[in-house]
């Protein structure tokens, strides 16, 4: 296995068994260096067992197929395990039978917590953990949960802990704005990973710089639309809704901004808590209009109009339309619908950003069959809208067959669902050269093994320095270009300039940590590890205490939309500490079920999804799940308001935050409720 001199330099401590982070730019061979460390570890360490951990499902197959398996398969037993793998149900057996396990970190975390002997493993079953994109080892991320267990064992001076090898191109600054805070952020990542040292080339730095040359950076800036009748009409409709709501406070907030969206979200919460349907429903519709303004600013007017129209078609089908507020909102859209449609199709007011994007794409693709690029955009909706625009634009006719959209695999009510299989197919076609241009969300920023692009465009994006570094790292072809396409004088340009300063601050912070005397560094790492463990225990203690605040039977759940009381807390159970279901047979009188089963994009082991379940008012609550022959309603807490025995009402985003405990389901008990004759053994 051939390595560059700078790779040999950074892996030396790892070859001696020390915990390190390899800090190298995207495309400079971090993973190949990790493969070599793994190979030497397997050769030298007695009873060696290696886990290669990733934070995204699609990276499991990539690292297994492209890196670890080709170099190790002749001498060692390897396996790739993700959420779609049958082997995850027998994880412990798979670990025993293989030398190298490539899996998502969540799979390993689940195995550490599992009580089933076929699934349960210990950290000490492994002798080396390779952690890809290890800068995600912070806060409540799964990497940090794994390493918290590791650090606790270390502080208890337990023996036989696995060696740690972290890989990253961009540790970031953790929102720091000064060198001391940035240095503390880097030290915290080192503490979380129990790192002996962050390794980057010193002796062979010039070789690395030649290998990982930065692309040429361009700012492609556009002016605002000289006239915007479509956007103006949307704002007039929103102001009419404010008048109907009799709300003067929000009128001064700039419409079509993230700040306005945050205010509207709070308004919807107030309506839910106060059981004020008028306030809540108006807030929901105002948010859709604000979304349309954001889409309008990013892509085409017709995309914004279509998003609004789709929302109203869906609402009219789901809602009963007997509510005066909803009748008003439906009517005001219907009255403006025709004019909005006409304005959306008026080419005189098209988005200047799209004109600039067309110019850039023509420059790179019109005269070169070898060009390869990625357009990064913020949302799934803008990703699909940009892809559709490219495929239908007369000026970009030749790009339609070689362009594809790439998003994450999660479902979204506004956009087409992308399954893991579809995602992998797009990535493979891009690798094979059958596709030349991807329109992508952040899913393609880090980790993916894709061709070296000669054009990367960040289209109207405002992200942090880590995302900037990762996206820029995709432009690795000779004489490549990294383009910032945004409105002149906008926040996106200012943020990009800030990110450049933060990147430099990150480098200085890492160098400062690398230069610390070893005794001082180790003392600081020990201090941060101790503080983190204590802090997490305090947080967990408070959370456990909060869970015991109220008895489940004293808690009621109300539909967030119509405020009808539909369940008590003691009607609820968890399945595998994950899904929350209502076992009360009377619950079914409150909801209806859609005829079409949900497509989650992958098969589950013990259950299959049924249709969506919705309140009689039309508000979605969750889905049916068929679990071991039982038909159970699984609900999402964000769709309800929780009322406690002290009269307080509050909406919650996540189940972990509710102030009462939900017991794990007893399968036999629930079968007895559904089929009383089956559990009678007399």
FITI-188678 format. One record per residue (C-alpha): x, y, z; residue number from 1. Coordinates in steps of 0.001 Angstrom, whole numbers. Layout:
N
{{X Y Z} NUM}
...
//
This chain:
682
{{0 0 0} 1}
{{1707 3179 -1197} 2}
{{1459 6255 1015} 3}
{{2745 9792 516} 4}
{{5451 11039 2867} 5}
{{2984 13359 4628} 6}
{{696 10372 5289} 7}
{{3582 8397 6791} 8}
{{4378 11399 8969} 9}
{{899 11749 10480} 10}
{{294 8044 11211} 11}
{{3515 7381 13158} 12}
{{1971 7769 16665} 13}
{{-987 5573 15629} 14}
{{1427 2828 14553} 15}
{{2805 2991 18105} 16}
{{-684 2471 19549} 17}
{{-1449 6079 20525} 18}
{{-4836 7790 20174} 19}
{{-4630 10502 17520} 20}
{{-6716 12693 15226} 21}
{{-5491 12907 11636} 22}
{{-6197 16408 10331} 23}
{{-5809 16501 6545} 24}
{{-7736 18317 3781} 25}
{{-10521 16584 1865} 26}
{{-9081 14365 -871} 27}
{{-5597 14077 610} 28}
{{-5912 10458 1746} 29}
{{-7050 10367 5387} 30}
{{-8998 7155 4822} 31}
{{-6140 5442 2985} 32}
{{-3858 6292 5906} 33}
{{-6455 4804 8274} 34}
{{-6567 1601 6203} 35}
{{-2815 1230 6585} 36}
{{-3002 1813 10362} 37}
{{-5769 -793 10533} 38}
{{-3688 -3310 8572} 39}
{{-636 -2864 10811} 40}
{{-2836 -3043 13907} 41}
{{-4306 -6359 12749} 42}
{{-832 -7703 12053} 43}
{{685 -6677 15364} 44}
{{-2100 -6715 17965} 45}
{{-3066 -10055 19431} 46}
{{-6793 -10862 18995} 47}
{{-7255 -7568 17157} 48}
{{-10788 -6386 16402} 49}
{{-11452 -3131 14514} 50}
{{-14642 -1060 14203} 51}
{{-14724 1580 11471} 52}
{{-17446 4066 12408} 53}
{{-19276 6513 10135} 54}
{{-22086 8959 10822} 55}
{{-24129 8404 7638} 56}
{{-25601 5180 6278} 57}
{{-24360 5597 2701} 58}
{{-20756 5858 3931} 59}
{{-20815 2298 5298} 60}
{{-20822 672 1871} 61}
{{-18469 3310 471} 62}
{{-15690 2799 3023} 63}
{{-16138 -969 2919} 64}
{{-16196 -1295 -887} 65}
{{-13734 1409 -1929} 66}
{{-11159 1381 871} 67}
{{-11044 -1289 3581} 68}
{{-12198 -4424 1766} 69}
{{-9919 -4114 -1320} 70}
{{-6793 -3795 849} 71}
{{-7643 -6219 3652} 72}
{{-9913 -8930 2198} 73}
{{-7088 -11363 1339} 74}
{{-5969 -11713 4935} 75}
{{-8875 -10658 7120} 76}
{{-12640 -11084 7510} 77}
{{-14604 -7885 6943} 78}
{{-18301 -7024 7128} 79}
{{-20379 -3883 6486} 80}
{{-23417 -3363 8748} 81}
{{-25969 -550 8526} 82}
{{-29627 -86 9416} 83}
{{-30586 -2036 6289} 84}
{{-28398 -5047 7146} 85}
{{-29856 -8263 8550} 86}
{{-26638 -8673 10544} 87}
{{-27579 -5781 12845} 88}
{{-29991 -8194 14587} 89}
{{-27067 -10488 15405} 90}
{{-24444 -7805 15882} 91}
{{-22531 -9568 18643} 92}
{{-22235 -12718 16532} 93}
{{-21057 -10669 13546} 94}
{{-18389 -9017 15720} 95}
{{-17125 -12395 16902} 96}
{{-16940 -13753 13352} 97}
{{-15090 -10825 11734} 98}
{{-11877 -8887 12166} 99}
{{-13090 -5540 10771} 100}
{{-16642 -4215 11149} 101}
{{-17608 -1139 9119} 102}
{{-20835 287 10537} 103}
{{-22706 3418 11525} 104}
{{-21910 4715 14992} 105}
{{-25578 4348 15896} 106}
{{-25449 603 15208} 107}
{{-22562 233 17657} 108}
{{-24237 2497 20237} 109}
{{-27414 415 20028} 110}
{{-25340 -2736 20524} 111}
{{-23644 -1269 23611} 112}
{{-27088 -545 25124} 113}
{{-28761 -3788 23965} 114}
{{-29850 -6332 26563} 115}
{{-30240 -9125 24008} 116}
{{-27074 -11250 24013} 117}
{{-27257 -11643 20215} 118}
{{-26947 -7879 19812} 119}
{{-24937 -6738 22842} 120}
{{-21230 -5930 22705} 121}
{{-18766 -4111 24947} 122}
{{-16296 -1434 23918} 123}
{{-13582 -3714 25207} 124}
{{-14498 -6255 22513} 125}
{{-12606 -3960 20125} 126}
{{-8939 -3048 20014} 127}
{{-9198 -145 17526} 128}
{{-11968 2341 16700} 129}
{{-11570 4337 13492} 130}
{{-13929 7344 13637} 131}
{{-14643 9036 10303} 132}
{{-15496 12781 10297} 133}
{{-14612 12830 13987} 134}
{{-15317 16575 14355} 135}
{{-18909 15454 15015} 136}
{{-17773 14111 18408} 137}
{{-19465 16827 20448} 138}
{{-22623 17643 22423} 139}
{{-25304 14938 22161} 140}
{{-24085 13409 18889} 141}
{{-23816 9632 18708} 142}
{{-20006 9766 18445} 143}
{{-19889 11616 21747} 144}
{{-22280 9169 23412} 145}
{{-19943 6356 22382} 146}
{{-16870 8173 23601} 147}
{{-18511 9176 26872} 148}
{{-18628 5487 27789} 149}
{{-14983 5185 26729} 150}
{{-13878 8197 28797} 151}
{{-15763 6970 31868} 152}
{{-13937 3648 31651} 153}
{{-10645 5485 31244} 154}
{{-11256 7708 34294} 155}
{{-12069 4543 36275} 156}
{{-8683 3267 35051} 157}
{{-10194 254 33349} 158}
{{-7776 -1659 31148} 159}
{{-7961 -2945 27565} 160}
{{-9667 102 26073} 161}
{{-9482 259 22264} 162}
{{-7101 2586 20466} 163}
{{-8804 5629 18854} 164}
{{-8048 6966 15370} 165}
{{-10083 10045 14384} 166}
{{-10227 11490 10862} 167}
{{-11251 15047 9960} 168}
{{-10666 17832 7468} 169}
{{-12457 20518 9466} 170}
{{-12654 20500 13280} 171}
{{-14165 24001 13116} 172}
{{-14147 26665 15822} 173}
{{-17371 25851 17689} 174}
{{-18720 29375 17048} 175}
{{-15661 30890 18713} 176}
{{-14543 34369 17684} 177}
{{-11211 34546 19534} 178}
{{-8172 32311 19722} 179}
{{-8694 31218 23353} 180}
{{-12274 30043 22727} 181}
{{-11299 28333 19471} 182}
{{-8419 26591 21223} 183}
{{-10816 25409 23945} 184}
{{-13135 23990 21251} 185}
{{-10267 22013 19720} 186}
{{-9175 20789 23140} 187}
{{-12734 19676 23901} 188}
{{-12836 17538 20739} 189}
{{-9457 16087 21723} 190}
{{-10782 15357 25219} 191}
{{-13939 13735 23861} 192}
{{-11815 11449 21666} 193}
{{-9160 10929 24370} 194}
{{-6599 12175 21856} 195}
{{-2868 12081 22538} 196}
{{-2191 14524 19692} 197}
{{-3703 16086 16560} 198}
{{-1475 15115 13663} 199}
{{-852 17215 10561} 200}
{{2288 17323 8403} 201}
{{5149 19566 9507} 202}
{{8193 18091 7754} 203}
{{6278 17258 4555} 204}
{{3819 20175 4545} 205}
{{4866 21369 1088} 206}
{{4123 17948 -399} 207}
{{626 18100 1081} 208}
{{77 21623 -279} 209}
{{1022 20427 -3757} 210}
{{-1328 17460 -3439} 211}
{{-4278 19427 -2009} 212}
{{-4245 22702 -3908} 213}
{{-7178 25013 -3236} 214}
{{-9497 25913 -6132} 215}
{{-9787 29421 -7479} 216}
{{-12473 31271 -5541} 217}
{{-15022 33427 -7348} 218}
{{-17795 35670 -6053} 219}
{{-20575 35651 -8627} 220}
{{-22894 38338 -7318} 221}
{{-26257 39478 -8655} 222}
{{-28481 42500 -8126} 223}
{{-31974 42244 -6706} 224}
{{-34944 42139 -9063} 225}
{{-35656 45708 -10214} 226}
{{-39352 44901 -9842} 227}
{{-40976 42101 -7862} 228}
{{-44771 42069 -8299} 229}
{{-45034 38368 -7343} 230}
{{-43224 38886 -4040} 231}
{{-45153 42093 -3379} 232}
{{-48460 40273 -3852} 233}
{{-47421 37548 -1400} 234}
{{-46537 40198 1186} 235}
{{-49892 41957 731} 236}
{{-51681 38650 1373} 237}
{{-49596 38122 4518} 238}
{{-50436 41619 5769} 239}
{{-54144 40874 5193} 240}
{{-53775 37787 7393} 241}
{{-52121 39928 10078} 242}
{{-55051 42325 9964} 243}
{{-57481 39397 10293} 244}
{{-55417 38147 13220} 245}
{{-55433 41663 14725} 246}
{{-51696 41353 15355} 247}
{{-49666 44561 15034} 248}
{{-46513 43235 16699} 249}
{{-45315 41179 13709} 250}
{{-46119 43799 11061} 251}
{{-42749 45476 11567} 252}
{{-40798 42247 11034} 253}
{{-39276 41872 7577} 254}
{{-41276 39289 5668} 255}
{{-39445 36503 3844} 256}
{{-36661 36184 6428} 257}
{{-35530 33567 8939} 258}
{{-36231 36044 11766} 259}
{{-39864 36309 10701} 260}
{{-40088 32511 10510} 261}
{{-38838 32192 14099} 262}
{{-41443 34719 15284} 263}
{{-44206 32832 13459} 264}
{{-43125 29523 15011} 265}
{{-43465 31114 18450} 266}
{{-46875 32516 17489} 267}
{{-48056 29016 16520} 268}
{{-46859 27669 19892} 269}
{{-48757 30423 21704} 270}
{{-51907 29513 19796} 271}
{{-51492 25831 20690} 272}
{{-50924 26542 24404} 273}
{{-53771 29063 24604} 274}
{{-56090 26768 22588} 275}
{{-56543 29736 20235} 276}
{{-57165 28026 16919} 277}
{{-57348 31348 15060} 278}
{{-53830 32334 16120} 279}
{{-52407 28865 15507} 280}
{{-53922 28332 12048} 281}
{{-52991 31821 10856} 282}
{{-49425 31238 12025} 283}
{{-49228 27962 10069} 284}
{{-50439 29633 6877} 285}
{{-48189 32662 7361} 286}
{{-45240 30313 7650} 287}
{{-46155 28738 4298} 288}
{{-46284 32188 2697} 289}
{{-42919 33011 4257} 290}
{{-41547 29720 2885} 291}
{{-42848 30779 -543} 292}
{{-40974 34089 -264} 293}
{{-37773 32224 628} 294}
{{-38262 29839 -2320} 295}
{{-39011 32817 -4564} 296}
{{-35709 34411 -3516} 297}
{{-33787 31182 -4152} 298}
{{-35259 29625 -7289} 299}
{{-38218 30359 -9584} 300}
{{-41477 32153 -8885} 301}
{{-43354 29131 -10222} 302}
{{-41637 26930 -7620} 303}
{{-42884 29225 -4867} 304}
{{-46392 29251 -6332} 305}
{{-46449 25461 -6712} 306}
{{-45384 24993 -3092} 307}
{{-48215 27230 -1920} 308}
{{-50787 25612 -4194} 309}
{{-49733 22108 -3092} 310}
{{-50143 23155 535} 311}
{{-53654 24490 -30} 312}
{{-54758 21460 -2048} 313}
{{-53530 19225 788} 314}
{{-55193 21357 3477} 315}
{{-58541 21367 1695} 316}
{{-58443 17588 1399} 317}
{{-57483 17017 5039} 318}
{{-59341 19747 6897} 319}
{{-63083 19875 7474} 320}
{{-63293 23543 6324} 321}
{{-65965 24327 8938} 322}
{{-63588 26604 10860} 323}
{{-64145 30343 10102} 324}
{{-60397 31101 10157} 325}
{{-59592 28336 7689} 326}
{{-62486 29443 5476} 327}
{{-61003 32969 5427} 328}
{{-57504 31658 4624} 329}
{{-58742 29366 1841} 330}
{{-60787 32217 379} 331}
{{-57947 34755 363} 332}
{{-55666 32302 -1460} 333}
{{-58372 31439 -4004} 334}
{{-58985 35150 -4668} 335}
{{-55289 35737 -5409} 336}
{{-54475 32397 -7012} 337}
{{-54994 33370 -10653} 338}
{{-52940 36567 -10450} 339}
{{-50159 34799 -8526} 340}
{{-50036 32137 -11245} 341}
{{-49819 34741 -14002} 342}
{{-47061 36663 -12221} 343}
{{-45148 33447 -11513} 344}
{{-44995 32724 -15238} 345}
{{-43964 36247 -16287} 346}
{{-40367 35949 -17534} 347}
{{-39752 39699 -17068} 348}
{{-39371 39162 -13311} 349}
{{-37268 36016 -13235} 350}
{{-34643 35423 -10546} 351}
{{-31262 37090 -11391} 352}
{{-29481 34270 -9524} 353}
{{-30752 31757 -12074} 354}
{{-29468 33910 -14924} 355}
{{-26031 34000 -13283} 356}
{{-26144 30234 -12639} 357}
{{-26950 29577 -16291} 358}
{{-23966 31700 -17322} 359}
{{-21587 29779 -15008} 360}
{{-22842 26369 -16144} 361}
{{-22481 27293 -19804} 362}
{{-18908 28473 -19210} 363}
{{-17951 25130 -17668} 364}
{{-20097 22613 -19542} 365}
{{-20874 24004 -22994} 366}
{{-17395 23423 -24436} 367}
{{-15952 20608 -22310} 368}
{{-17174 17033 -22083} 369}
{{-14828 16456 -19126} 370}
{{-16377 19040 -16800} 371}
{{-17791 17752 -13518} 372}
{{-19471 19763 -10786} 373}
{{-21794 20146 -7817} 374}
{{-24308 22867 -6991} 375}
{{-24881 23042 -3225} 376}
{{-28188 24508 -2096} 377}
{{-29973 24732 1237} 378}
{{-33193 22714 1129} 379}
{{-34547 19612 -565} 380}
{{-37199 21734 -2218} 381}
{{-34653 24119 -3744} 382}
{{-32543 21097 -4792} 383}
{{-35398 19536 -6756} 384}
{{-36507 22933 -8108} 385}
{{-33025 23753 -9411} 386}
{{-32751 20295 -10968} 387}
{{-36095 20750 -12707} 388}
{{-35057 24208 -13922} 389}
{{-31835 22817 -15435} 390}
{{-33742 20021 -17163} 391}
{{-36330 22392 -18665} 392}
{{-34175 25427 -19452} 393}
{{-33754 26051 -23191} 394}
{{-30282 27461 -22625} 395}
{{-29100 24349 -20754} 396}
{{-30650 21713 -22975} 397}
{{-27514 19556 -23105} 398}
{{-27281 19224 -19303} 399}
{{-30637 17518 -18718} 400}
{{-29365 13954 -19275} 401}
{{-26202 14360 -17203} 402}
{{-27693 16136 -14173} 403}
{{-29377 14649 -11083} 404}
{{-30648 15791 -7691} 405}
{{-29129 14369 -4504} 406}
{{-30700 14808 -1062} 407}
{{-30786 13013 2256} 408}
{{-32929 9918 2660} 409}
{{-35403 11330 5184} 410}
{{-38968 11950 4059} 411}
{{-40383 15441 3689} 412}
{{-43958 16546 3147} 413}
{{-42930 19137 560} 414}
{{-40587 17103 -1608} 415}
{{-40229 13703 -3179} 416}
{{-38849 11050 -861} 417}
{{-35366 9795 -1819} 418}
{{-34678 6214 -759} 419}
{{-31179 4974 166} 420}
{{-31192 2897 -3035} 421}
{{-31983 5958 -5190} 422}
{{-29302 7946 -3393} 423}
{{-26675 5254 -3943} 424}
{{-27669 4943 -7608} 425}
{{-27129 8674 -8188} 426}
{{-23762 8630 -6410} 427}
{{-22606 5597 -8418} 428}
{{-23631 7141 -11751} 429}
{{-21716 10277 -10796} 430}
{{-18640 8193 -9948} 431}
{{-18939 6310 -13241} 432}
{{-19076 9543 -15239} 433}
{{-22629 8970 -16504} 434}
{{-23659 12061 -14566} 435}
{{-21593 15244 -14731} 436}
{{-23540 17612 -12499} 437}
{{-25179 17109 -9107} 438}
{{-27622 19490 -7465} 439}
{{-27287 18619 -3804} 440}
{{-28077 19511 -242} 441}
{{-25301 19272 2359} 442}
{{-25389 15448 2033} 443}
{{-22580 15640 -557} 444}
{{-20388 18013 1452} 445}
{{-18457 15483 3482} 446}
{{-17468 11840 3375} 447}
{{-18677 10856 -80} 448}
{{-16153 9324 -2456} 449}
{{-16993 11298 -5572} 450}
{{-14896 12462 -8535} 451}
{{-12686 15524 -8243} 452}
{{-14921 18346 -9492} 453}
{{-13702 21340 -11471} 454}
{{-16663 23513 -10489} 455}
{{-18393 23727 -7097} 456}
{{-21133 26325 -6663} 457}
{{-22561 27347 -3308} 458}
{{-25928 28679 -4376} 459}
{{-27326 31244 -1928} 460}
{{-25958 29370 1084} 461}
{{-25191 30735 4535} 462}
{{-23422 28076 6631} 463}
{{-20430 27756 8969} 464}
{{-16731 27384 8234} 465}
{{-16832 23579 8477} 466}
{{-19426 23317 5690} 467}
{{-17439 25809 3606} 468}
{{-14235 23779 3957} 469}
{{-16014 20515 3163} 470}
{{-17812 21903 91} 471}
{{-14680 23599 -1233} 472}
{{-12812 20311 -841} 473}
{{-14979 18822 -3595} 474}
{{-13303 21110 -6148} 475}
{{-10093 19083 -6451} 476}
{{-9549 18882 -10209} 477}
{{-6685 20927 -11717} 478}
{{-7641 24590 -12298} 479}
{{-10958 24079 -10507} 480}
{{-13322 26845 -9427} 481}
{{-15198 27398 -6175} 482}
{{-18061 29831 -6761} 483}
{{-20157 31805 -4291} 484}
{{-23385 32727 -6053} 485}
{{-25424 35185 -4004} 486}
{{-27113 38566 -3999} 487}
{{-24817 41570 -3889} 488}
{{-24512 42927 -354} 489}
{{-26430 39972 1082} 490}
{{-25821 38027 4294} 491}
{{-24438 35050 2343} 492}
{{-21432 37039 1112} 493}
{{-20727 38473 4556} 494}
{{-20945 34995 6062} 495}
{{-18521 33565 3508} 496}
{{-15996 36268 4385} 497}
{{-16523 35474 8073} 498}
{{-15967 31776 7355} 499}
{{-12611 32563 5746} 500}
{{-11557 34341 8956} 501}
{{-12874 31446 11060} 502}
{{-10928 28933 8965} 503}
{{-7745 30845 9706} 504}
{{-8724 31005 13387} 505}
{{-9267 27220 13369} 506}
{{-5780 26653 11948} 507}
{{-4200 28911 14563} 508}
{{-6118 27154 17354} 509}
{{-5013 23695 16178} 510}
{{-1404 24833 15916} 511}
{{-1638 26305 19422} 512}
{{-2921 22981 20772} 513}
{{-211 21083 18896} 514}
{{2434 23374 20445} 515}
{{1283 22841 24058} 516}
{{3797 21110 26360} 517}
{{2714 17486 26767} 518}
{{2204 17689 30545} 519}
{{55 20820 30243} 520}
{{-1950 19313 27373} 521}
{{-2647 16029 29208} 522}
{{-3663 17924 32358} 523}
{{-6135 20039 30350} 524}
{{-7544 16974 28585} 525}
{{-8101 15208 31930} 526}
{{-9826 18320 33335} 527}
{{-12160 18644 30316} 528}
{{-13000 14934 30397} 529}
{{-13909 15078 34082} 530}
{{-16024 18205 33599} 531}
{{-17847 16651 30628} 532}
{{-18728 13461 32494} 533}
{{-19969 15383 35541} 534}
{{-21911 17827 33346} 535}
{{-23620 15003 31486} 536}
{{-24508 13253 34748} 537}
{{-26009 16470 36141} 538}
{{-27989 16961 32937} 539}
{{-29228 13365 33030} 540}
{{-30152 13710 36715} 541}
{{-32245 16782 35932} 542}
{{-33854 15021 32982} 543}
{{-34689 11973 35102} 544}
{{-36146 14258 37748} 545}
{{-38238 16041 35161} 546}
{{-39565 12704 33916} 547}
{{-40888 12036 37441} 548}
{{-42578 15432 37818} 549}
{{-46045 14120 36999} 550}
{{-47737 10744 37100} 551}
{{-48692 9510 33606} 552}
{{-52357 9151 34552} 553}
{{-52448 12848 35524} 554}
{{-51277 14005 32087} 555}
{{-53597 14616 29140} 556}
{{-52795 14988 25444} 557}
{{-54775 17389 23285} 558}
{{-54781 17590 19489} 559}
{{-52564 20524 18654} 560}
{{-54992 21719 15978} 561}
{{-58529 21351 17378} 562}
{{-57690 21106 21113} 563}
{{-59720 17941 21698} 564}
{{-58481 15796 24609} 565}
{{-57638 12387 23123} 566}
{{-55356 10485 25520} 567}
{{-53837 10194 28981} 568}
{{-50142 9646 29603} 569}
{{-50733 6149 30975} 570}
{{-52276 5099 27618} 571}
{{-48807 5293 26096} 572}
{{-46022 2734 25791} 573}
{{-42654 2616 24026} 574}
{{-41444 -90 21652} 575}
{{-37684 -696 21711} 576}
{{-37341 2623 23609} 577}
{{-38090 4371 20344} 578}
{{-41644 4262 18999} 579}
{{-44412 5712 21179} 580}
{{-47741 3945 20757} 581}
{{-51185 4287 22333} 582}
{{-52460 922 23621} 583}
{{-55909 2186 24660} 584}
{{-58404 556 22276} 585}
{{-60757 3550 22619} 586}
{{-58112 5821 21076} 587}
{{-59181 4685 17589} 588}
{{-62423 6679 17800} 589}
{{-60426 9906 17618} 590}
{{-58504 9313 14390} 591}
{{-58778 8105 10814} 592}
{{-56193 6205 8748} 593}
{{-55067 6898 5185} 594}
{{-55463 4031 2727} 595}
{{-51909 4146 1389} 596}
{{-49136 2594 3572} 597}
{{-46105 4788 4146} 598}
{{-42925 4046 2213} 599}
{{-40022 4581 4615} 600}
{{-37416 3614 2025} 601}
{{-36179 558 3925} 602}
{{-37516 -2576 5574} 603}
{{-37920 -2875 9330} 604}
{{-37171 -6062 11226} 605}
{{-40117 -6474 13611} 606}
{{-42707 -4146 12122} 607}
{{-44056 -2617 8922} 608}
{{-45616 828 8502} 609}
{{-49307 1317 7813} 610}
{{-51055 4511 6774} 611}
{{-50885 7989 8249} 612}
{{-53215 8609 11184} 613}
{{-54971 11962 11533} 614}
{{-57360 13593 13956} 615}
{{-60960 13969 12827} 616}
{{-60083 17653 12278} 617}
{{-57502 16546 9662} 618}
{{-54354 17201 11720} 619}
{{-51738 14450 11271} 620}
{{-50685 12611 14432} 621}
{{-48369 9837 13240} 622}
{{-48765 6450 11587} 623}
{{-50049 2953 12079} 624}
{{-47436 296 12743} 625}
{{-47962 -3443 12494} 626}
{{-45745 -4837 15241} 627}
{{-45630 -8630 15579} 628}
{{-49192 -8875 14209} 629}
{{-50482 -6048 16449} 630}
{{-51941 -2946 14801} 631}
{{-50827 38 16910} 632}
{{-51050 3826 16444} 633}
{{-47571 5374 16751} 634}
{{-47796 9090 17507} 635}
{{-45414 12028 17421} 636}
{{-45528 14303 20469} 637}
{{-44999 17437 18342} 638}
{{-48581 17021 17098} 639}
{{-50092 17401 20576} 640}
{{-50278 19789 23519} 641}
{{-49482 18263 26906} 642}
{{-51565 19375 29898} 643}
{{-50313 18454 33368} 644}
{{-52209 18195 36648} 645}
{{-51180 21721 37696} 646}
{{-53082 23132 34720} 647}
{{-49989 23990 32673} 648}
{{-50157 23402 28910} 649}
{{-47093 23027 26698} 650}
{{-46136 21614 23266} 651}
{{-43002 19455 23016} 652}
{{-40784 18678 20025} 653}
{{-39363 15426 21368} 654}
{{-40591 12668 23651} 655}
{{-37444 12842 25774} 656}
{{-38532 16265 27037} 657}
{{-42020 15387 28347} 658}
{{-42447 15622 32157} 659}
{{-43694 12065 32703} 660}
{{-42439 8545 32131} 661}
{{-43622 6242 29369} 662}
{{-43184 2540 30122} 663}
{{-41870 -47 27670} 664}
{{-44710 -2081 26166} 665}
{{-45476 -5528 27571} 666}
{{-46340 -7488 24425} 667}
{{-48374 -10151 26220} 668}
{{-50330 -7506 28133} 669}
{{-51270 -5652 24953} 670}
{{-52147 -8885 23148} 671}
{{-54503 -9548 26028} 672}
{{-56209 -6214 25401} 673}
{{-56582 -6910 21681} 674}
{{-57287 -10651 21828} 675}
{{-58398 -11635 25313} 676}
{{-59008 -15286 24357} 677}
{{-55364 -15772 23233} 678}
{{-53923 -15186 26697} 679}
{{-56395 -17414 28517} 680}
{{-54379 -20604 29204} 681}
{{-56912 -22289 31517} 682}
//
